[in-house]
Amino acid sequence: MNTVRQRGFTLLELLVVVGIVAILAAVALPRFMDANTDAHSAGVKNTAGALAAGVALARSQWELNRAKGVLNAQQNVSGFGEHNLDVNAHGWPIATDSGSGAQGCAEVWSGVLLGSAPTVAVHGTADYLAEFATPLCLYHYRLDSSTKRSIRYNADTGAVITVAE
């Protein structure tokens, strides 16, 4: 008679494999947990970069209009976006519909970030909440409540920076 001998893993071999998998999980899992936080940080930095680029483009168009002798170059910058962006005496965006304070900050956002930009509002639900603190426009990121991330735009200098607290 031909007997078939069955082979399998011993209990000791199974425990060693489970132990190795547990060690790998303990090392790798924290790295995957930070991926969500890193994604939110990258999103805010990318949005700040887009805002800075839009502000710079608006100022460039203002400079071109000034060089061409366009009268009243500070209101409704001709040749930029929807032709409704207002700038200050130094050419930095301040509003679109002559809004002031937080509303003006929200208007700057929508005036320079054309296309599929994250949403901004003065109150309510949006990706960013606009706030005004002379001369800064503050855009508080609201999609991640674990940390305080924001974008600051200085209408006096045109500087755009990200802040993570």
DSSP file (Angstrom, degrees, kcal/mol; ACC not computed):
  #  RESIDUE AA STRUCTURE BP1 BP2  ACC     N-H-->O    O-->H-N    N-H-->O    O-->H-N    TCO  KAPPA ALPHA  PHI   PSI    X-CA   Y-CA   Z-CA
    1    1 A M              0   0    0      0, 0.0     2,-0.7     0, 0.0     0, 0.0   0.000 360.0 360.0 360.0 139.7    0.0    0.0    0.0
    2    2 A N        -     0   0    0      2,-0.0     2,-0.4     0, 0.0     0, 0.0  -0.858 360.0-160.6 -98.9 114.5    1.1    3.4   -0.9
    3    3 A T        -     0   0    0     -2,-0.7     2,-0.6     2,-0.0     0, 0.0  -0.794  10.5-138.9 -98.9 137.9    0.5    5.9    1.9
    4    4 A V        -     0   0    0     -2,-0.4     2,-0.7     2,-0.0    -2,-0.0  -0.819  13.6-146.6 -94.6 125.3    0.5    9.6    1.2
    5    5 A R        -     0   0    0     -2,-0.6     2,-0.3     2,-0.0    -2,-0.0  -0.828  11.2-143.5 -95.5 120.3    2.2   11.6    3.8
    6    6 A Q        -     0   0    0     -2,-0.7     2,-0.4     0, 0.0    -2,-0.0  -0.630  14.3-162.2 -84.4 137.9    0.6   15.0    4.4
    7    7 A R        +     0   0    0     -2,-0.3     2,-0.3     0, 0.0    -2,-0.0  -0.938  20.2 148.5-120.7 144.5    3.0   17.9    5.1
    8    8 A G        -     0   0    0     -2,-0.4     2,-0.3     0, 0.0     0, 0.0  -0.862  48.5 -67.9-153.8-174.1    2.0   21.2    6.6
    9    9 A F        -     0   0    0     -2,-0.3     2,-0.1     1,-0.1     0, 0.0  -0.645  44.8-127.9 -87.7 143.3    3.4   24.0    8.8
   10   10 A T     >  -     0   0    0     -2,-0.3     4,-2.0     1,-0.1     5,-0.2  -0.432  26.7-108.2 -81.1 165.5    4.1   23.3   12.4
   11   11 A L  H  > S+     0   0    0      1,-0.2     4,-2.2     2,-0.2     5,-0.2   0.875 120.1  54.7 -61.4 -38.8    2.7   25.6   15.1
   12   12 A L  H  > S+     0   0    0      2,-0.2     4,-2.0     1,-0.2    -1,-0.2   0.909 107.0  49.7 -63.7 -42.8    6.2   27.0   15.7
   13   13 A E  H  > S+     0   0    0      1,-0.2     4,-2.1     2,-0.2    -1,-0.2   0.902 110.7  50.1 -63.6 -41.4    6.6   28.0   12.0
   14   14 A L  H  X S+     0   0    0     -4,-2.0     4,-2.4     1,-0.2    -1,-0.2   0.899 109.3  51.1 -63.8 -40.9    3.2   29.7   11.9
   15   15 A L  H  X S+     0   0    0     -4,-2.2     4,-2.3     2,-0.2    -1,-0.2   0.880 108.9  51.4 -64.8 -37.9    4.0   31.7   15.1
   16   16 A V  H  X S+     0   0    0     -4,-2.0     4,-2.3     2,-0.2    -2,-0.2   0.924 111.1  47.6 -64.4 -44.2    7.3   32.9   13.6
   17   17 A V  H  X S+     0   0    0     -4,-2.1     4,-2.4     2,-0.2    -2,-0.2   0.921 112.5  48.9 -63.2 -44.5    5.5   34.0   10.4
   18   18 A V  H  X S+     0   0    0     -4,-2.4     4,-2.3     1,-0.2    -1,-0.2   0.901 110.7  51.8 -62.0 -40.6    2.8   35.8   12.4
   19   19 A G  H  X S+     0   0    0     -4,-2.3     4,-2.1     2,-0.2    -2,-0.2   0.906 109.9  48.2 -62.4 -43.0    5.5   37.5   14.5
   20   20 A I  H  X S+     0   0    0     -4,-2.3     4,-2.4     2,-0.2    -2,-0.2   0.918 111.9  49.4 -64.8 -43.5    7.3   38.7   11.4
   21   21 A V  H  X S+     0   0    0     -4,-2.4     4,-2.4     1,-0.2    -2,-0.2   0.895 110.1  51.6 -62.6 -39.9    4.1   40.1    9.9
   22   22 A A  H  X S+     0   0    0     -4,-2.3     4,-2.3     2,-0.2    -1,-0.2   0.904 109.9  48.9 -64.1 -41.5    3.3   41.9   13.2
   23   23 A I  H  X S+     0   0    0     -4,-2.1     4,-1.7     2,-0.2    -2,-0.2   0.928 111.9  48.8 -64.4 -44.4    6.7   43.5   13.3
   24   24 A L  H  X S+     0   0    0     -4,-2.4     4,-2.8     1,-0.2     5,-0.3   0.900 111.7  49.6 -61.3 -40.8    6.4   44.7    9.7
   25   25 A A  H  X S+     0   0    0     -4,-2.4     4,-2.5     1,-0.2    -1,-0.2   0.897 108.4  52.9 -65.6 -39.7    2.9   46.0   10.4
   26   26 A A  H  < S+     0   0    0     -4,-2.3    -1,-0.2     1,-0.2    -2,-0.2   0.839 116.1  40.3 -65.2 -32.4    4.2   47.9   13.5
   27   27 A V  H  < S+     0   0    0     -4,-1.7     4,-0.5    -5,-0.2    -2,-0.2   0.891 122.3  38.4 -82.0 -42.1    6.9   49.5   11.4
   28   28 A A  H >X S+     0   0    0     -4,-2.8     4,-1.4    -5,-0.2     3,-0.6   0.815 101.3  70.3 -83.0 -32.0    5.0   50.3    8.2
   29   29 A L  H 3X S+     0   0    0     -4,-2.5     4,-2.0    -5,-0.3     3,-0.3   0.890  94.2  53.8 -60.0 -45.2    1.6   51.3    9.6
   30   30 A P  H 3> S+     0   0    0      0, 0.0     4,-1.4     0, 0.0    -1,-0.2   0.857 106.0  55.5 -59.7 -31.3    2.7   54.7   11.1
   31   31 A R  H <4 S+     0   0    0     -3,-0.6     4,-0.4    -4,-0.5    -2,-0.2   0.895 109.3  45.9 -66.3 -38.4    4.1   55.6    7.7
   32   32 A F  H >< S+     0   0    0     -4,-1.4     3,-0.7    -3,-0.3     4,-0.5   0.809 106.6  59.3 -73.1 -29.6    0.7   55.0    6.1
   33   33 A M  H >X S+     0   0    0     -4,-2.0     3,-0.6     1,-0.2     4,-0.6   0.855 102.8  52.9 -66.7 -34.7   -1.1   56.9    8.8
   34   34 A D  H 3X S+     0   0    0     -4,-1.4     4,-2.8     1,-0.2    -1,-0.2   0.621  88.2  82.4 -75.3 -12.9    0.9   60.0    8.0
   35   35 A A  H <> S+     0   0    0     -3,-0.7     4,-2.1    -4,-0.4    -1,-0.2   0.879  89.8  50.6 -61.0 -38.4   -0.1   59.8    4.3
   36   36 A N  H <> S+     0   0    0     -3,-0.6     4,-1.9    -4,-0.5    -1,-0.2   0.929 112.4  45.8 -65.2 -45.8   -3.4   61.5    5.0
   37   37 A T  H  X S+     0   0    0     -4,-0.6     4,-2.3     1,-0.2    -2,-0.2   0.907 112.5  51.3 -63.1 -42.6   -1.8   64.4    6.9
   38   38 A D  H  X S+     0   0    0     -4,-2.8     4,-2.6     1,-0.2    -1,-0.2   0.875 107.3  53.6 -63.0 -37.4    0.9   64.7    4.1
   39   39 A A  H  X S+     0   0    0     -4,-2.1     4,-2.2    -5,-0.2    -1,-0.2   0.909 109.2  47.6 -65.2 -42.2   -1.8   64.9    1.5
   40   40 A H  H  X S+     0   0    0     -4,-1.9     4,-2.1     2,-0.2    -2,-0.2   0.922 112.7  49.4 -64.3 -43.3   -3.6   67.7    3.3
   41   41 A S  H  X S+     0   0    0     -4,-2.3     4,-2.4     1,-0.2    -2,-0.2   0.919 111.4  48.8 -61.5 -43.8   -0.4   69.6    3.7
   42   42 A A  H  X S+     0   0    0     -4,-2.6     4,-2.6     1,-0.2    -1,-0.2   0.886 109.0  53.8 -64.2 -38.6    0.5   69.2    0.0
   43   43 A G  H  X S+     0   0    0     -4,-2.2     4,-2.2     2,-0.2    -1,-0.2   0.913 110.2  46.2 -61.9 -43.3   -2.9   70.4   -1.0
   44   44 A V  H  X S+     0   0    0     -4,-2.1     4,-2.5     2,-0.2    -2,-0.2   0.914 113.3  49.3 -66.7 -42.5   -2.6   73.6    1.0
   45   45 A K  H  X S+     0   0    0     -4,-2.4     4,-2.1     2,-0.2    -2,-0.2   0.903 111.5  49.2 -63.9 -40.5    0.9   74.2   -0.3
   46   46 A N  H  X S+     0   0    0     -4,-2.6     4,-2.2     2,-0.2    -1,-0.2   0.903 111.4  48.9 -65.0 -40.9   -0.3   73.6   -3.9
   47   47 A T  H  X S+     0   0    0     -4,-2.2     4,-2.5     2,-0.2    -2,-0.2   0.904 110.0  51.6 -65.2 -40.7   -3.2   76.0   -3.4
   48   48 A A  H  X S+     0   0    0     -4,-2.5     4,-2.6     1,-0.2    -1,-0.2   0.892 109.3  51.0 -62.6 -38.7   -0.9   78.6   -2.0
   49   49 A G  H  X S+     0   0    0     -4,-2.1     4,-2.3     2,-0.2    -2,-0.2   0.904 110.4  48.2 -63.9 -41.3    1.4   78.3   -5.0
   50   50 A A  H  X S+     0   0    0     -4,-2.2     4,-2.4     2,-0.2    -2,-0.2   0.896 111.9  49.9 -65.8 -39.8   -1.5   78.7   -7.3
   51   51 A L  H  X S+     0   0    0     -4,-2.5     4,-2.6     2,-0.2    -2,-0.2   0.926 110.9  49.2 -63.7 -44.8   -2.7   81.8   -5.4
   52   52 A A  H  X S+     0   0    0     -4,-2.6     4,-2.3     1,-0.2    -2,-0.2   0.902 112.0  48.8 -61.8 -41.2    0.8   83.3   -5.5
   53   53 A A  H  X S+     0   0    0     -4,-2.3     4,-2.4     2,-0.2    -1,-0.2   0.912 111.8  48.8 -65.2 -42.2    1.0   82.6   -9.2
   54   54 A G  H  X S+     0   0    0     -4,-2.4     4,-2.3     2,-0.2    -2,-0.2   0.895 111.3  49.6 -64.4 -40.5   -2.4   84.2   -9.8
   55   55 A V  H  X S+     0   0    0     -4,-2.6     4,-2.3     2,-0.2    -2,-0.2   0.920 112.0  48.5 -63.2 -44.2   -1.4   87.3   -7.7
   56   56 A A  H  X S+     0   0    0     -4,-2.3     4,-2.3     1,-0.2    -2,-0.2   0.890 111.3  49.8 -64.7 -39.5    1.8   87.7   -9.7
   57   57 A L  H  X S+     0   0    0     -4,-2.4     4,-2.3     2,-0.2    -1,-0.2   0.905 110.0  50.7 -65.4 -40.8    0.0   87.4  -13.0
   58   58 A A  H  X S+     0   0    0     -4,-2.3     4,-2.2     1,-0.2    -2,-0.2   0.921 111.5  47.8 -62.3 -43.0   -2.5   90.0  -12.0
   59   59 A R  H  X S+     0   0    0     -4,-2.3     4,-2.4     1,-0.2    -1,-0.2   0.889 109.4  53.9 -66.0 -37.6    0.2   92.3  -11.0
   60   60 A S  H  X S+     0   0    0     -4,-2.3     4,-2.2     2,-0.2    -1,-0.2   0.912 109.3  47.7 -61.5 -42.9    2.0   91.7  -14.3
   61   61 A Q  H  X S+     0   0    0     -4,-2.3     4,-2.6     2,-0.2    -1,-0.2   0.889 110.0  53.1 -66.0 -37.6   -1.1   92.6  -16.2
   62   62 A W  H  X S+     0   0    0     -4,-2.2     4,-2.5     2,-0.2    -2,-0.2   0.917 108.7  49.9 -61.6 -43.1   -1.5   95.7  -14.0
   63   63 A E  H  X S+     0   0    0     -4,-2.4     4,-2.4     2,-0.2    -2,-0.2   0.908 111.1  49.2 -62.5 -42.2    2.1   96.7  -14.9
   64   64 A L  H  X S+     0   0    0     -4,-2.2     4,-1.8     2,-0.2    -2,-0.2   0.925 111.6  48.6 -62.5 -44.4    1.4   96.2  -18.6
   65   65 A N  H  <>S+     0   0    0     -4,-2.6     5,-2.7     1,-0.2     4,-0.5   0.905 111.6  50.0 -62.4 -40.9   -1.7   98.3  -18.4
   66   66 A R  H ><5S+     0   0    0     -4,-2.5     3,-1.2     1,-0.2    -1,-0.2   0.913 109.1  51.4 -63.3 -42.1    0.1  101.0  -16.6
   67   67 A A  H 3<5S+     0   0    0     -4,-2.4    -1,-0.2     1,-0.3    -2,-0.2   0.820 108.1  52.8 -64.9 -30.6    2.9  101.0  -19.2
   68   68 A K  T 3<5S-     0   0    0     -4,-1.8    -1,-0.3    -5,-0.2    -2,-0.2   0.541 118.7-113.5 -81.1  -6.6    0.3  101.3  -21.9
   69   69 A G  T < 5 +     0   0    0     -3,-1.2     2,-0.3    -4,-0.5    -3,-0.2   0.759  49.0 176.0  81.4  25.9   -1.2  104.4  -20.2
   70   70 A V    > < -     0   0    0     -5,-2.7     3,-0.6    -6,-0.1    -1,-0.2  -0.482  30.4-123.9 -65.5 127.0   -4.5  102.8  -19.3
   71   71 A L  T 3  S+     0   0    0     -2,-0.3    -1,-0.1     1,-0.2    -5,-0.0  -0.466  88.4   9.0 -72.5 144.6   -6.5  105.2  -17.2
   72   72 A N  T >  S+     0   0    0     -2,-0.1     3,-1.3     1,-0.1    -1,-0.2   0.927  73.6 174.1  52.3  53.7   -7.7  104.0  -13.8
   73   73 A A  T <   +     0   0    0     -3,-0.6    -1,-0.1     1,-0.2    -7,-0.1   0.574  65.8  71.6 -67.5  -9.4   -5.6  100.8  -14.0
   74   74 A Q  T 3  S+     0   0    0     12,-0.1    13,-2.9     3,-0.1     2,-0.5   0.712  89.2  64.5 -82.8 -20.3   -6.5  100.0  -10.4
   75   75 A Q  S <  S-     0   0    0     -3,-1.3     3,-0.2     1,-0.2    11,-0.2  -0.888 115.9  -6.8-109.0 134.3  -10.1   99.1  -11.1
   76   76 A N  S    S-     0   0    0     -2,-0.5    -1,-0.2     8,-0.3     2,-0.2   0.966  83.3-129.8  50.5  70.1  -11.2   96.1  -13.3
   77   77 A V    >   -     0   0    0      8,-3.0     3,-1.4    -3,-0.3     8,-0.3  -0.295  23.4-129.7 -54.5 111.8   -7.7   95.2  -14.5
   78   78 A S  T 3  S+     0   0    0      1,-0.2   -13,-0.1    -2,-0.2    -1,-0.1  -0.434  85.8  21.3 -68.9 133.9   -8.1   95.0  -18.2
   79   79 A G  T 3  S+     0   0    0      1,-0.2     2,-0.5    -2,-0.2    -1,-0.2   0.474  99.8 103.5  90.4   2.7   -6.8   91.8  -19.8
   80   80 A F  S X  S-     0   0    0     -3,-1.4     3,-2.4     5,-0.1     5,-0.4  -0.974  88.3 -53.0-123.3 130.1   -6.8   89.7  -16.7
   81   81 A G  T 3  S-     0   0    0     -2,-0.5    -2,-0.1     1,-0.3    31,-0.1  -0.172 120.0 -13.2  53.4-126.7   -9.4   87.0  -15.8
   82   82 A E  T 3  S-     0   0    0     29,-0.2    -1,-0.3    -4,-0.0    -4,-0.1   0.163  93.5-112.2 -95.2  17.4  -13.0   88.2  -15.9
   83   83 A H  S <  S+     0   0    0     -3,-2.4    -2,-0.1    -6,-0.2    -5,-0.1   0.772  96.0  98.5  60.0  30.6  -11.8   91.9  -16.1
   84   84 A N        +     0   0    0     -4,-0.3     2,-0.4    27,-0.1    -8,-0.3   0.259  44.2 121.5-128.1  11.8  -13.3   92.6  -12.7
   85   85 A L        -     0   0    0     -5,-0.4    -8,-3.0    -8,-0.3     2,-0.4  -0.652  45.6-156.1 -83.6 128.1  -10.2   92.4  -10.4
   86   86 A D  E     -A   95   0A   0      9,-3.3     8,-2.8    -2,-0.4     9,-1.4  -0.814   9.8-166.7-101.5 143.9   -9.3   95.5   -8.5
   87   87 A V  E     -A   93   0A   0    -13,-2.9     2,-0.0    -2,-0.4    68,-0.0  -0.848  19.3-113.7-125.5 162.3   -5.8   96.2   -7.2
   88   88 A N    >   -     0   0    0      4,-2.5     3,-1.9    -2,-0.3    -1,-0.1  -0.165  50.3 -81.5 -82.8-174.2   -4.3   98.7   -4.8
   89   89 A A  T 3  S+     0   0    0      1,-0.3    -1,-0.1     2,-0.1   -15,-0.0   0.687 131.8  52.7 -64.3 -18.6   -1.9  101.5   -5.7
   90   90 A H  T 3  S-     0   0    0     65,-0.2    -1,-0.3     2,-0.2    66,-0.0   0.425 120.6-106.4 -96.8  -0.4    1.0   99.0   -5.8
   91   91 A G  S <  S+     0   0    0     -3,-1.9   -29,-0.2     1,-0.3    -2,-0.1   0.545  73.7 136.2  91.3   8.6   -0.8   96.7   -8.2
   92   92 A W        -     0   0    0     63,-0.2    -4,-2.5     1,-0.1    -1,-0.3  -0.752  61.9-102.4 -92.9 136.2   -1.6   93.9   -5.7
   93   93 A P  E     +A   87   0A   0      0, 0.0    -6,-0.3     0, 0.0     3,-0.1  -0.211  44.9 163.4 -57.7 139.2   -5.1   92.4   -5.9
   94   94 A I  E     -     0   0A   0     -8,-2.8    14,-0.3     1,-0.5     2,-0.3   0.557  59.5 -30.9-129.7 -21.4   -7.6   93.6   -3.2
   95   95 A A  E     -A   86   0A   0     -9,-1.4    -9,-3.3    12,-0.2    -1,-0.5  -0.974  36.0-135.4-177.3 177.8  -11.1   92.6   -4.4
   96   96 A T  S    S+     0   0    0     -2,-0.3   -20,-0.1   -11,-0.3    -1,-0.1   0.613 104.2  30.6-120.2 -38.1  -13.3   92.1   -7.5
   97   97 A D  S    S-     0   0    0    -11,-0.1     3,-0.1     7,-0.0   -12,-0.1  -0.105 119.3 -94.0-113.5  34.6  -16.6   93.9   -6.6
   98   98 A S  S    S+     0   0    0      1,-0.2     6,-0.1     6,-0.1    -3,-0.1   0.788  73.5 161.1  57.1  29.8  -15.0   96.5   -4.3
   99   99 A G        -     0   0    0      4,-0.2     2,-0.3     5,-0.1    -1,-0.2  -0.338  23.7-151.6 -71.3 161.9  -15.6   94.3   -1.3
  100  100 A S    >>  +     0   0    0     -3,-0.1     3,-1.0    -2,-0.1     4,-0.8  -0.882  50.0   4.9-132.4 166.1  -13.7   95.0    1.8
  101  101 A G  H 3> S-     0   0    0     -2,-0.3     4,-1.7     1,-0.3     3,-0.2  -0.312 128.4 -11.8  64.0-141.8  -12.5   92.9    4.7
  102  102 A A  H 3> S+     0   0    0      1,-0.2     4,-2.3     2,-0.2    -1,-0.3   0.841 138.0  56.9 -63.0 -34.3  -13.1   89.2    4.6
  103  103 A Q  H <> S+     0   0    0     -3,-1.0     4,-2.0     1,-0.2    -1,-0.2   0.906 105.6  50.9 -63.9 -40.7  -15.4   89.6    1.6
  104  104 A G  H  X S+     0   0    0     -4,-0.8     4,-2.2     2,-0.2    -1,-0.2   0.880 108.7  52.4 -62.2 -38.3  -12.6   91.3   -0.3
  105  105 A C  H  X S+     0   0    0     -4,-1.7     4,-2.1     2,-0.2    -2,-0.2   0.910 108.8  49.1 -63.5 -43.0  -10.3   88.4    0.6
  106  106 A A  H  X S+     0   0    0     -4,-2.3     4,-2.1     1,-0.2    -1,-0.2   0.872 110.7  51.5 -63.9 -36.1  -12.8   85.9   -0.8
  107  107 A E  H  X S+     0   0    0     -4,-2.0     4,-2.1     2,-0.2    -2,-0.2   0.871 106.7  52.9 -69.0 -37.4  -13.1   88.0   -3.9
  108  108 A V  H  X S+     0   0    0     -4,-2.2     4,-2.2   -14,-0.3     5,-0.4   0.941 108.5  52.1 -59.9 -46.3   -9.3   88.1   -4.4
  109  109 A W  H  X S+     0   0    0     -4,-2.1     4,-2.2     1,-0.2    -2,-0.2   0.941 115.3  38.9 -55.1 -52.6   -9.4   84.3   -4.1
  110  110 A S  H  < S+     0   0    0     -4,-2.1    -1,-0.2     1,-0.2    -2,-0.2   0.765 114.3  56.6 -73.3 -23.6  -12.0   83.9   -6.8
  111  111 A G  H  < S+     0   0    0     -4,-2.1   -29,-0.2    -5,-0.2    -1,-0.2   0.824 119.2  27.2 -77.1 -32.1  -10.5   86.6   -8.9
  112  112 A V  H  < S+     0   0    0     -4,-2.2     2,-1.1     1,-0.2    -2,-0.2   0.702 111.6  67.1-104.0 -23.3   -7.1   85.2   -9.3
  113  113 A L  S  < S+     0   0    0     -4,-2.2     4,-0.3    -5,-0.4    -1,-0.2  -0.721  71.9 178.7 -98.7  85.0   -7.8   81.4   -8.9
  114  114 A L        +     0   0    0     -2,-1.1     2,-0.3    -3,-0.1    -3,-0.1  -0.452  44.5  18.5 -83.5 158.3   -9.7   80.8  -12.1
  115  115 A G  S    S-     0   0    0      1,-0.1     2,-1.2    -2,-0.1    -2,-0.1  -0.652 123.9  -2.7  89.4-138.9  -11.0   77.4  -13.0
  116  116 A S  S    S+     0   0    0     -2,-0.3    -1,-0.1     3,-0.0    -2,-0.1  -0.383  82.6 156.5 -93.7  57.5  -11.4   74.5  -10.5
  117  117 A A        -     0   0    0     -2,-1.2     3,-0.1    -4,-0.3    -2,-0.1  -0.426  51.9 -90.6 -77.0 154.7  -10.0   76.2   -7.5
  118  118 A P        -     0   0    0      0, 0.0    -1,-0.1     0, 0.0     2,-0.1  -0.299  54.0 -98.7 -58.9 152.3  -10.9   75.1   -3.9
  119  119 A T        -     0   0    0     -3,-0.1     9,-1.8    -9,-0.0     2,-0.3  -0.422  38.2-168.1 -78.0 151.2  -14.0   76.9   -2.6
  120  120 A V  E     +b  128   0B   0      7,-0.2     2,-0.3     6,-0.1     9,-0.2  -0.988   9.1 170.3-137.0 145.9  -13.7   79.8   -0.2
  121  121 A A  E     -b  129   0B   0      7,-1.7     9,-2.9    -2,-0.3     3,-0.1  -0.970  40.3-129.8-149.3 162.0  -16.4   81.6    1.9
  122  122 A V  S    S-     0   0    0      1,-0.3     2,-0.3    -2,-0.3    -1,-0.1   0.800  96.7  -7.9 -82.2 -32.3  -16.6   84.2    4.6
  123  123 A H  S    S+     0   0    0      2,-0.1    -1,-0.3    -3,-0.1     2,-0.2  -0.955 108.0  44.1-153.8 167.1  -18.8   81.8    6.6
  124  124 A G  S    S-     0   0    0     -2,-0.3     2,-0.5    -3,-0.1    -3,-0.1  -0.616  99.4 -23.5  94.4-155.8  -20.6   78.5    6.1
  125  125 A T  S    S+     0   0    0     -2,-0.2     2,-0.3    -5,-0.1    -2,-0.1  -0.849  76.1 125.0-102.7 126.3  -19.1   75.4    4.5
  126  126 A A        -     0   0    0     -2,-0.5    -6,-0.1    -7,-0.1    16,-0.1  -0.951  69.0-101.2-162.5 168.2  -16.2   75.7    2.1
  127  127 A D  S    S+     0   0    0     -2,-0.3    15,-2.9     1,-0.2    16,-0.5   0.879 109.7  25.0 -65.0 -37.3  -12.7   74.3    1.7
  128  128 A Y  E    S-bC 120 141B   0     -9,-1.8    -7,-1.7    13,-0.2     2,-0.5  -0.961  71.4-143.2-129.6 146.1  -11.2   77.6    3.0
  129  129 A L  E     -bC 121 140B   0     11,-2.1    11,-2.6    -2,-0.3     2,-0.3  -0.951  22.2-138.8-109.5 122.5  -12.7   80.2    5.3
  130  130 A A  E     + C   0 139B   0     -9,-2.9     2,-0.3    -2,-0.5     9,-0.2  -0.597  25.8 171.8 -85.6 139.9  -11.6   83.8    4.5
  131  131 A E  E     - C   0 138B   0      7,-2.4     7,-3.2    -2,-0.3     2,-0.4  -0.977  20.6-140.5-142.2 151.7  -10.7   86.3    7.2
  132  132 A F  E     + C   0 137B   0     -2,-0.3     2,-0.3     5,-0.2     5,-0.2  -0.967  23.6 164.9-121.5 131.0   -9.2   89.8    7.1
  133  133 A A  E >   - C   0 136B   0      3,-2.8     3,-3.4    -2,-0.4    -2,-0.0  -0.847  61.6 -70.6-141.1 101.5   -6.5   91.2    9.4
  134  134 A T  T 3  S-     0   0    0      1,-0.4     3,-0.0    -2,-0.3    20,-0.0   0.064 118.1  -2.0 -38.2 128.7   -5.0   94.4    8.0
  135  135 A P  T 3  S+     0   0    0      0, 0.0    20,-2.0     0, 0.0    -1,-0.4  -0.835 119.9  86.5 -93.3  21.6   -3.2   94.0    5.5
  136  136 A L  E <   -CD 133 154B   0     -3,-3.4    -3,-2.8    18,-0.2     2,-0.6  -0.638  54.5-154.7 -93.4 138.8   -3.5   90.2    5.5
  137  137 A C  E     -CD 132 153B   0     16,-2.9    16,-2.6    -2,-0.3     2,-0.5  -0.954  20.6-159.5 -99.5 124.5   -6.0   88.0    3.9
  138  138 A L  E     -CD 131 152B   0     -7,-3.2    -7,-2.4    -2,-0.6     2,-0.6  -0.916   9.5-167.5-109.6 130.2   -6.1   84.7    5.9
  139  139 A Y  E     -CD 130 151B   0     12,-2.8    12,-2.1    -2,-0.5     2,-0.5  -0.931  11.3-156.1-118.5 106.1   -7.5   81.6    4.3
  140  140 A H  E     -CD 129 150B   0    -11,-2.6   -11,-2.1    -2,-0.6     2,-0.3  -0.709  15.1-129.6 -88.6 125.0   -8.1   78.9    6.9
  141  141 A Y  E     +C  128   0B   0      8,-2.6     8,-0.4    -2,-0.5   -13,-0.2  -0.560  26.4 179.8 -73.8 129.9   -8.1   75.3    5.6
  142  142 A R        +     0   0    0    -15,-2.9   -14,-0.1    -2,-0.3    -1,-0.1   0.435  59.0  82.4-115.4   0.0  -11.2   73.4    6.8
  143  143 A L  S    S+     0   0    0    -16,-0.5     2,-0.4     1,-0.2    -1,-0.1   0.608  94.3  46.4 -84.8  -9.9  -10.9   69.9    5.4
  144  144 A D    >   -     0   0    0      3,-0.2     3,-0.5    -3,-0.1     5,-0.3  -0.933  59.8-178.0-133.4 109.3   -8.6   68.6    8.1
  145  145 A S  T 3   +     0   0    0     -2,-0.4    -1,-0.1     1,-0.2    -2,-0.0   0.518  69.4  81.2 -85.5  -4.3   -9.5   69.5   11.7
  146  146 A S  T 3  S+     0   0    0      1,-0.1     2,-0.3     2,-0.0    -1,-0.2   0.817 102.7  19.1 -75.1 -28.6   -6.5   67.8   13.2
  147  147 A T  S <  S-     0   0    0     -3,-0.5     2,-0.8     2,-0.0    -3,-0.2  -0.917  80.1-112.6-135.0 163.8   -4.1   70.7   12.5
  148  148 A K        +     0   0    0     -2,-0.3    17,-3.2    -8,-0.0     2,-0.4  -0.852  40.8 171.3-101.3 106.4   -4.5   74.4   11.8
  149  149 A R  E     + E   0 164B   0     -2,-0.8    -8,-2.6    -8,-0.4     2,-0.3  -0.902   4.8 161.0-112.8 142.8   -3.3   75.1    8.3
  150  150 A S  E     -DE 140 163B   0     13,-2.6    13,-3.0    -2,-0.4     2,-0.4  -0.975  32.9-130.7-153.1 166.7   -3.8   78.4    6.5
  151  151 A I  E     -DE 139 162B   0    -12,-2.1   -12,-2.8    -2,-0.3     2,-0.5  -0.977  20.6-156.3-120.1 135.1   -2.6   80.6    3.7
  152  152 A R  E     -DE 138 161B   0      9,-3.0     9,-2.3    -2,-0.4     2,-0.5  -0.953   6.6-170.3-116.4 131.0   -1.7   84.2    4.2
  153  153 A Y  E     -DE 137 160B   0    -16,-2.6   -16,-2.9    -2,-0.5     2,-0.7  -0.982  10.4-153.4-120.1 123.7   -1.8   86.8    1.5
  154  154 A N  E  >  -D  136   0B   0      5,-2.6     4,-3.0    -2,-0.5     3,-0.5  -0.862   2.6-164.7 -98.6 110.9   -0.3   90.2    2.2
  155  155 A A  T  4 S+     0   0    0    -20,-2.0   -63,-0.2    -2,-0.7   -67,-0.2   0.623  86.9  58.5 -72.2 -12.8   -2.0   92.8    0.0
  156  156 A D  T  4 S+     0   0    0    -21,-0.2    -1,-0.2     3,-0.1   -64,-0.1   0.814 125.2  15.1 -82.6 -31.6    0.8   95.4    0.7
  157  157 A T  T  4 S-     0   0    0     -3,-0.5    -2,-0.2     2,-0.1     3,-0.1   0.564  94.6-122.3-118.7 -14.7    3.6   93.2   -0.6
  158  158 A G     <  +     0   0    0     -4,-3.0     2,-0.2     1,-0.3    -3,-0.2   0.505  57.7 153.1  82.0   3.9    2.0   90.4   -2.6
  159  159 A A        -     0   0    0     -5,-0.4    -5,-2.6    -6,-0.1     2,-0.4  -0.456  26.1-167.1 -72.3 137.1    3.6   87.7   -0.4
  160  160 A V  E     +E  153   0B   0     -7,-0.2     2,-0.3    -2,-0.2    -7,-0.2  -0.993  14.0 168.4-124.8 123.1    1.8   84.4   -0.1
  161  161 A I  E     -E  152   0B   0     -9,-2.3    -9,-3.0    -2,-0.4     2,-0.3  -0.947  28.4-129.6-133.7 155.6    2.8   82.0    2.6
  162  162 A T  E     -E  151   0B   0     -2,-0.3     2,-0.4   -11,-0.2   -11,-0.2  -0.805  19.8-162.3-101.8 147.4    1.5   78.8    4.1
  163  163 A V  E     -E  150   0B   0    -13,-3.0   -13,-2.6    -2,-0.3     2,-0.5  -0.996   8.8-175.7-131.5 129.2    1.2   78.3    7.8
  164  164 A A  E      E  149   0B   0     -2,-0.4   -15,-0.2   -15,-0.2    -2,-0.0  -0.978 360.0 360.0-125.5 118.7    0.8   75.0    9.7
  165  165 A E              0   0    0    -17,-3.2   -16,-0.1    -2,-0.5    -1,-0.1   0.390 360.0 360.0-107.0 360.0    0.3   75.3   13.4
